[in-house]
Amino acid sequence: MKKYINACLFIVAVLVVVTTGCKKEEEGFTHDASAPITIDQLLPEKGSGGTEILINGSNFTTDTSQVKVTLNGKQLKVIGVNGKQMMVVVPKKAGSGVITVTIGSKSATSKTAFTYEYMRTVTTLAGSGVAGFANGQGTDAKFSFSGESWYRCSGIVVDDNLNVYVTDVGNHCIRKIDKDGNVTTFAGNPSSGGYQDGKGTAAKFSIPYGLTIDDKGNLYSADPGNWDIRKITPDGTATIFAWANQEPWSVAFDKKSGNVFYTSCNSPGNVYQVTTTGVTTQVISGLNYPSSMAFDNAGNLFVTIHGDHVIKKFLAGSWTGSIVAGSGVAGYLDGSAKSAKFSLPWGMSIDATNNLYIAGNGAGGGGLSNPDQSIRYIDAASYEVSTFAGSGTSGNVNGIGKSAAFSAPAGVTVDKNGTVYVLDRNNNCVRKIVSE
């Protein structure tokens, strides 16, 4: 709170400087259209949407209508300017980068980048926090993600209508959560586990773990209890899609090829491709407890290597693999691709621009001592790792960014609008993270 108040006082003081400065400069200052303009300093150098930045420089104009200021191609509102200073407002979701000022035919770019800080708000979409079974709205609903210490489900996906689906392993079924938080049973019998094709509660699953969705809205569930991959159509009808060569823990859909892939969290763990005609081929072998997968827009495969504490990328077609994030040493550390640390990473998802999201805790028994109780973000271009929400401390706290708390987050997915959803294992609920 003190930091916030000081920041506000700083902005007020700066506004006074710019406003009074304008009045003084207007009397004698004339912008030289033939001379260069410069940017010497940004104050502050980081902030979120709505942050007011004081730009110090030279040869600015006193006419705001002649000034254009951009950050990553997005225009900033100019609210005050004189010969040496201007005040601008950062738009929401502008991202980090250098700031460019253009006056007439002259432009200048800041020497330092502005660091954009997203406001990520974590709330509970559904789940009471207690293991059990109940359909209902929001916190009236109950899931059983932590009913037994060996439950290791990570299955969570979202469709284009913003319905979220989760594998409720303790209740042997797949649950559906609409955008208003209303929870229903989509497929499977919560009173009876086993194997049975059928529609809705007539179907049976054993221990559904992994979940993916194709471009037509069909779900695919990996069930190591039945050693199978099941296909569930949008009306809730479950049928066998493939019998597994190795007990399947996670499953992913590749939009590029239209094929389904699954892997087994064993050592060695293999990755298998299943074509639309049901032909199964092993494409990758010898992984150290691979726990989840995701495909980018080019068909490259990313895998969380649970046993090695790293994220690997396998090139489409050749399936040549390399580590893209993680030092290979267990821990919780944000930073560059090679210096960052994960600790038994588990669930994974990818957004429309190929950024990765990692559910940080796949430790057995709920992993309260695991140093990572967060959702991590891996930048698509640099593979730099940062904390998207949560921290190294477990809990059940809604809040902003790192002030929020999860307890053994095991699954993660992201919708078309960039909203992130988390299967929060020990809290037996599904959390929602909205940026801005």
C-alpha positions as CSV (number, residue, x, y, z in Angstrom):
1,M,0.0,0.0,0.0
2,K,2.8,2.4,0.9
3,K,4.5,1.7,-2.4
4,Y,1.2,2.4,-4.2
5,I,0.7,5.7,-2.4
6,N,4.3,6.8,-3.1
7,A,3.8,6.0,-6.8
8,C,0.6,8.1,-6.9
9,L,2.3,11.0,-5.3
10,F,5.2,10.7,-7.8
11,I,2.7,10.9,-10.7
12,V,0.9,13.9,-9.3
13,A,4.2,15.7,-8.9
14,V,5.3,14.8,-12.4
15,L,1.9,16.1,-13.8
16,V,2.5,19.4,-12.1
17,V,6.0,19.6,-13.6
18,V,4.7,18.8,-17.1
19,T,1.7,21.2,-16.9
20,T,3.7,24.1,-15.5
21,G,6.5,23.3,-17.8
22,C,4.2,23.5,-20.8
23,K,3.1,27.1,-19.8
24,K,6.7,28.2,-19.5
25,E,8.0,26.5,-22.7
26,E,5.1,27.7,-24.8
27,E,6.3,31.3,-24.3
28,G,9.7,30.8,-25.9
29,F,10.1,27.2,-27.2
30,T,9.9,26.4,-30.9
31,H,10.1,22.8,-32.1
32,D,12.8,22.5,-34.8
33,A,11.4,20.1,-37.5
34,S,14.8,19.7,-39.1
35,A,16.6,18.7,-36.0
36,P,16.5,15.2,-34.3
37,I,14.4,14.5,-31.2
38,T,15.8,12.5,-28.4
39,I,14.6,10.3,-25.5
40,D,16.8,10.4,-22.4
41,Q,14.8,8.7,-19.7
42,L,11.5,6.9,-18.9
43,L,9.9,7.4,-15.5
44,P,8.9,4.8,-14.3
45,E,10.4,2.0,-16.4
46,K,7.8,-0.6,-15.5
47,G,4.1,-0.8,-14.8
48,S,0.8,-2.1,-16.0
49,G,-2.0,-0.8,-18.2
50,G,-2.9,2.7,-17.2
51,T,0.6,3.6,-16.0
52,E,1.5,7.2,-16.7
53,I,5.1,7.6,-18.0
54,L,7.1,10.7,-17.9
55,I,9.4,10.9,-21.0
56,N,12.4,13.2,-20.7
57,G,14.2,14.2,-23.9
58,S,14.8,17.1,-26.2
59,N,13.2,18.9,-29.1
60,F,9.7,17.9,-28.3
61,T,6.7,20.0,-29.4
62,T,4.1,21.8,-27.3
63,D,1.3,20.6,-29.6
64,T,0.0,17.2,-28.4
65,S,-1.8,16.6,-31.7
66,Q,1.6,16.4,-33.5
67,V,3.0,13.7,-31.2
68,K,2.6,10.0,-31.7
69,V,4.0,7.6,-29.1
70,T,4.0,3.8,-29.5
71,L,4.9,0.7,-27.6
72,N,5.0,-2.6,-29.6
73,G,2.9,-0.9,-32.3
74,K,0.3,0.2,-29.8
75,Q,-0.4,3.9,-29.4
76,L,0.0,5.6,-26.0
77,K,-2.3,8.5,-25.1
78,V,-0.3,11.8,-24.8
79,I,-1.7,13.9,-22.0
80,G,0.9,16.6,-21.6
81,V,4.0,17.8,-23.5
82,N,6.6,20.6,-23.5
83,G,10.0,21.0,-25.2
84,K,11.8,18.5,-22.9
85,Q,9.1,16.4,-21.3
86,M,5.9,14.6,-22.1
87,M,3.4,12.5,-20.2
88,V,1.8,9.4,-21.8
89,V,-0.5,6.6,-20.7
90,V,0.3,2.9,-21.3
91,P,-2.7,1.0,-22.8
92,K,-3.7,-2.4,-21.5
93,K,-1.8,-5.5,-22.7
94,A,0.8,-3.4,-24.4
95,G,3.6,-5.7,-23.5
96,S,7.2,-4.9,-22.8
97,G,9.5,-3.1,-25.2
98,V,11.1,0.2,-26.2
99,I,9.0,3.3,-26.6
100,T,9.1,5.3,-29.8
101,V,8.2,9.0,-30.1
102,T,7.4,10.5,-33.5
103,I,7.0,14.2,-34.3
104,G,6.5,15.0,-38.0
105,S,9.2,13.1,-39.9
106,K,11.5,12.6,-36.9
107,S,11.4,9.6,-34.5
108,A,13.3,8.6,-31.4
109,T,13.4,5.3,-29.5
110,S,14.1,4.9,-25.8
111,K,17.4,3.5,-24.8
112,T,15.8,1.3,-22.1
113,A,12.7,-0.9,-22.5
114,F,9.5,-0.4,-20.6
115,T,8.7,-3.6,-18.6
116,Y,5.0,-4.3,-18.8
117,E,3.5,-5.9,-15.6
118,Y,0.3,-7.8,-16.2
119,M,-2.4,-7.7,-13.6
120,R,-3.4,-11.3,-13.3
121,T,-6.4,-11.9,-11.1
122,V,-6.9,-15.4,-9.6
123,T,-10.5,-16.5,-8.6
124,T,-12.2,-19.8,-7.9
125,L,-14.4,-20.8,-10.9
126,A,-15.8,-24.0,-9.2
127,G,-15.2,-26.3,-6.3
128,S,-15.8,-26.2,-2.6
129,G,-12.2,-26.9,-1.5
130,V,-13.3,-30.3,-0.1
131,A,-13.0,-33.6,-1.9
132,G,-16.3,-35.2,-2.8
133,F,-18.9,-35.2,-5.5
134,A,-21.6,-32.6,-6.2
135,N,-22.9,-30.8,-9.2
136,G,-23.8,-27.2,-8.8
137,Q,-22.8,-23.6,-9.3
138,G,-19.3,-22.3,-8.3
139,T,-18.3,-23.3,-4.8
140,D,-21.4,-25.5,-4.3
141,A,-19.8,-28.1,-6.6
142,K,-17.4,-30.7,-5.4
143,F,-14.5,-32.6,-7.2
144,S,-12.2,-35.3,-6.0
145,F,-8.8,-34.4,-7.3
146,S,-7.0,-35.3,-4.0
147,G,-9.1,-38.1,-2.5
148,E,-6.1,-40.5,-2.7
149,S,-2.4,-39.7,-2.5
150,W,-1.8,-41.5,-5.8
151,Y,-4.3,-39.3,-7.8
152,R,-2.2,-37.6,-10.5
153,C,-4.8,-36.2,-12.9
154,S,-3.9,-33.2,-15.0
155,G,-6.7,-33.2,-17.5
156,I,-8.2,-29.8,-18.1
157,V,-9.2,-28.2,-21.5
158,V,-11.5,-25.4,-22.7
159,D,-13.6,-25.2,-25.8
160,D,-14.4,-22.2,-28.1
161,N,-17.6,-21.6,-26.1
162,L,-15.5,-21.2,-23.0
163,N,-16.8,-24.4,-21.4
164,V,-14.1,-26.0,-19.2
165,Y,-13.7,-29.8,-19.0
166,V,-11.7,-31.6,-16.2
167,T,-10.9,-35.2,-15.5
168,D,-12.3,-35.9,-12.0
169,V,-10.2,-38.9,-11.2
170,G,-11.7,-39.7,-7.8
171,N,-15.2,-39.7,-9.3
172,H,-14.2,-41.7,-12.5
173,C,-15.7,-39.1,-14.8
174,I,-15.3,-36.0,-16.8
175,R,-17.0,-32.8,-15.5
176,K,-18.1,-29.8,-17.5
177,I,-18.0,-26.2,-16.2
178,D,-19.7,-23.5,-18.2
179,K,-18.5,-19.9,-18.3
180,D,-20.7,-19.1,-15.3
181,G,-19.2,-21.8,-13.1
182,N,-22.1,-24.3,-13.4
183,V,-20.8,-27.8,-13.0
184,T,-22.4,-30.9,-14.5
185,T,-21.3,-34.5,-15.2
186,F,-20.3,-34.7,-18.9
187,A,-19.3,-38.3,-19.2
188,G,-18.7,-41.2,-16.8
189,N,-20.5,-42.7,-13.8
190,P,-19.3,-41.0,-10.5
191,S,-20.7,-43.9,-8.5
192,S,-19.0,-46.7,-10.5
193,G,-15.5,-46.8,-12.1
194,G,-14.6,-49.3,-14.9
195,Y,-14.8,-49.5,-18.6
196,Q,-17.9,-48.9,-20.7
197,D,-18.6,-47.0,-23.8
198,G,-21.8,-45.0,-23.8
199,K,-23.4,-41.5,-23.5
200,G,-23.1,-39.4,-20.4
201,T,-23.3,-41.3,-17.2
202,A,-23.8,-44.6,-19.1
203,A,-20.1,-44.5,-19.9
204,K,-17.5,-45.6,-17.4
205,F,-13.9,-44.6,-16.9
206,S,-11.4,-46.0,-14.4
207,I,-8.9,-43.3,-13.5
208,P,-9.1,-40.6,-16.2
209,Y,-5.9,-38.6,-16.1
210,G,-5.1,-36.7,-19.3
211,L,-7.5,-34.7,-21.5
212,T,-7.2,-32.9,-24.8
213,I,-9.7,-31.4,-27.3
214,D,-9.6,-31.3,-31.1
215,D,-10.7,-28.6,-33.5
216,K,-14.3,-30.1,-33.7
217,G,-14.8,-30.0,-30.0
218,N,-14.2,-33.8,-29.4
219,L,-12.4,-34.7,-26.2
220,Y,-9.8,-37.4,-25.8
221,S,-9.1,-38.9,-22.4
222,A,-6.1,-40.9,-21.3
223,D,-7.0,-43.6,-18.7
224,P,-4.1,-45.6,-17.3
225,G,-6.6,-47.7,-15.4
226,N,-8.0,-49.0,-18.6
227,W,-4.9,-48.6,-20.8
228,D,-7.0,-46.7,-23.4
229,I,-7.6,-43.4,-25.1
230,R,-11.3,-42.6,-25.3
231,K,-13.0,-40.2,-27.6
232,I,-15.9,-38.2,-26.2
233,T,-18.1,-36.3,-28.7
234,P,-19.7,-32.9,-27.9
235,D,-22.9,-34.7,-26.8
236,G,-21.0,-36.7,-24.2
237,T,-20.8,-40.0,-26.1
238,A,-17.6,-42.0,-25.2
239,T,-16.1,-44.6,-27.5
240,I,-12.8,-46.3,-27.7
241,F,-10.3,-44.4,-29.8
242,A,-7.2,-46.5,-29.2
243,W,-5.8,-49.2,-26.9
244,A,-2.5,-48.0,-25.5
245,N,0.9,-49.6,-25.9
246,Q,2.0,-48.2,-22.6
247,E,-0.2,-47.0,-19.7
248,P,-1.3,-43.5,-20.9
249,W,-1.1,-40.6,-18.5
250,S,-1.4,-37.6,-20.8
251,V,-2.7,-36.9,-24.3
252,A,-2.5,-34.0,-26.8
253,F,-4.0,-33.1,-30.1
254,D,-1.9,-31.7,-33.0
255,K,-3.9,-29.3,-35.1
256,K,-1.3,-29.4,-37.8
257,S,-1.5,-33.1,-38.6
258,G,-5.0,-33.8,-37.1
259,N,-3.5,-36.7,-35.0
260,V,-3.7,-37.5,-31.3
261,F,-0.6,-38.3,-29.3
262,Y,-0.2,-39.8,-25.8
263,T,2.6,-40.5,-23.4
264,S,3.2,-42.6,-20.3
265,C,4.7,-41.1,-17.2
266,N,7.2,-43.9,-16.8
267,S,10.9,-44.2,-17.1
268,P,11.5,-44.9,-19.9
269,G,8.4,-43.2,-21.1
270,N,7.5,-43.1,-24.8
271,V,5.3,-40.9,-27.0
272,Y,2.8,-42.5,-29.4
273,Q,1.0,-41.0,-32.4
274,V,-2.5,-42.2,-33.2
275,T,-3.8,-41.2,-36.7
276,T,-7.5,-40.5,-37.5
277,T,-7.8,-44.1,-38.8
278,G,-6.5,-45.5,-35.5
279,V,-3.0,-46.5,-36.6
280,T,-0.6,-46.2,-33.6
281,T,3.1,-45.5,-34.0
282,Q,5.8,-44.8,-31.4
283,V,7.6,-41.6,-32.3
284,I,9.7,-40.8,-29.3
285,S,11.2,-43.1,-26.7
286,G,13.3,-43.2,-23.5
287,L,12.0,-40.1,-21.7
288,N,12.4,-39.8,-17.9
289,Y,8.8,-39.6,-16.7
290,P,7.1,-37.4,-19.3
291,S,4.0,-36.0,-17.7
292,S,2.3,-33.7,-20.2
293,M,2.4,-32.5,-23.8
294,A,1.4,-29.6,-26.0
295,F,1.7,-28.7,-29.7
296,D,2.6,-25.3,-31.2
297,N,1.1,-23.9,-34.4
298,A,3.8,-25.6,-36.5
299,G,3.3,-29.0,-35.1
300,N,6.3,-29.1,-32.8
301,L,5.8,-31.0,-29.7
302,F,6.6,-29.8,-26.2
303,V,6.9,-32.2,-23.3
304,T,7.3,-31.7,-19.5
305,I,10.0,-34.1,-18.4
306,H,8.9,-34.6,-14.9
307,G,11.9,-36.7,-13.8
308,D,14.5,-34.2,-15.2
309,H,12.7,-31.0,-14.2
310,V,12.9,-29.6,-17.7
311,I,10.7,-28.8,-20.8
312,K,11.8,-30.3,-24.1
313,K,10.8,-29.5,-27.6
314,F,10.6,-32.1,-30.4
315,L,10.6,-30.9,-34.0
316,A,7.6,-31.9,-36.1
317,G,8.3,-34.9,-38.4
318,S,11.9,-35.7,-37.3
319,W,11.0,-35.6,-33.6
320,T,14.5,-34.4,-32.8
321,G,14.5,-33.2,-29.2
322,S,16.2,-30.5,-27.2
323,I,15.7,-28.8,-23.8
324,V,14.1,-25.4,-24.2
325,A,13.7,-24.5,-20.5
326,G,15.0,-25.7,-17.2
327,S,18.5,-26.2,-15.8
328,G,17.9,-29.9,-14.9
329,V,18.2,-29.1,-11.2
330,A,15.0,-29.2,-9.0
331,G,14.0,-25.8,-7.6
332,Y,11.8,-22.8,-8.2
333,L,13.6,-20.0,-10.1
334,D,12.5,-17.7,-12.8
335,G,14.9,-16.4,-15.4
336,S,16.5,-17.3,-18.7
337,A,15.7,-20.6,-20.4
338,K,18.9,-22.3,-19.2
339,S,19.0,-20.8,-15.6
340,A,15.3,-21.3,-14.7
341,K,14.4,-24.1,-12.3
342,F,11.3,-26.4,-12.1
343,S,10.5,-28.9,-9.5
344,L,8.7,-32.0,-10.8
345,P,6.7,-30.0,-13.4
346,W,3.4,-31.6,-14.3
347,G,0.6,-30.1,-16.5
348,M,1.2,-28.0,-19.6
349,S,-0.8,-25.9,-22.1
350,I,0.0,-23.6,-25.0
351,D,-1.8,-20.4,-26.2
352,A,-2.5,-19.1,-29.7
353,T,0.9,-17.4,-29.9
354,N,2.8,-20.5,-28.7
355,N,3.6,-19.3,-25.2
356,L,3.7,-22.2,-22.7
357,Y,2.0,-22.5,-19.3
358,I,3.3,-25.1,-16.8
359,A,1.4,-26.3,-13.7
360,G,4.3,-26.5,-11.4
361,N,3.7,-29.4,-9.0
362,G,3.3,-33.0,-9.9
363,A,4.8,-34.3,-6.7
364,G,3.2,-37.5,-5.2
365,G,0.9,-37.1,-2.2
366,G,0.0,-33.5,-3.0
367,G,3.5,-32.2,-2.7
368,L,3.1,-29.5,0.0
369,S,6.9,-29.4,0.4
370,N,7.5,-28.9,-3.3
371,P,9.1,-25.5,-3.8
372,D,6.9,-24.7,-6.8
373,Q,3.2,-24.1,-6.1
374,S,2.7,-21.8,-9.1
375,I,1.8,-21.6,-12.8
376,R,4.8,-20.7,-14.8
377,Y,4.9,-18.9,-18.1
378,I,7.5,-19.6,-20.9
379,D,7.9,-17.0,-23.6
380,A,7.5,-18.4,-27.1
381,A,10.4,-16.4,-28.5
382,S,13.1,-16.5,-25.8
383,Y,11.8,-19.4,-23.6
384,E,12.4,-17.1,-20.6
385,V,10.6,-18.4,-17.6
386,S,8.5,-16.3,-15.3
387,T,5.8,-16.8,-12.7
388,F,2.3,-16.3,-14.2
389,A,0.5,-16.6,-10.8
390,G,1.1,-18.2,-7.5
391,S,4.4,-18.7,-5.8
392,G,6.5,-21.2,-3.8
393,T,4.0,-21.2,-1.0
394,S,1.0,-23.5,-1.0
395,G,-2.5,-22.3,0.1
396,N,-5.9,-21.5,-1.2
397,V,-5.9,-17.7,-1.7
398,N,-7.5,-15.7,-4.5
399,G,-5.6,-12.6,-5.4
400,I,-3.3,-10.8,-7.9
401,G,-0.4,-12.6,-9.4
402,K,2.1,-13.9,-6.9
403,S,-0.2,-13.0,-4.0
404,A,-2.5,-15.8,-5.0
405,A,-1.9,-19.3,-3.7
406,F,-2.5,-22.8,-5.2
407,S,-1.8,-26.1,-3.6
408,A,-0.2,-28.7,-5.9
409,P,-1.5,-27.2,-9.2
410,A,-1.5,-30.2,-11.5
411,G,-3.3,-29.1,-14.7
412,V,-3.5,-25.9,-16.8
413,T,-5.3,-24.7,-19.9
414,V,-5.8,-21.4,-21.7
415,D,-8.8,-20.2,-23.7
416,K,-9.0,-18.2,-27.0
417,N,-9.1,-15.0,-25.0
418,G,-6.0,-15.7,-23.0
419,T,-7.8,-16.6,-19.8
420,V,-6.0,-19.4,-17.9
421,Y,-7.7,-22.2,-15.9
422,V,-6.0,-24.4,-13.3
423,L,-6.8,-27.8,-11.9
424,D,-5.9,-27.0,-8.3
425,R,-5.4,-30.5,-6.9
426,N,-5.2,-30.2,-3.1
427,N,-7.8,-27.5,-3.1
428,N,-10.2,-29.7,-5.1
429,C,-11.3,-26.8,-7.3
430,V,-10.7,-25.1,-10.6
431,R,-9.2,-21.7,-10.6
432,K,-9.5,-19.0,-13.2
433,I,-6.7,-16.4,-14.0
434,V,-7.8,-13.3,-15.9
435,S,-5.1,-11.0,-17.3
436,E,-6.0,-7.3,-17.0
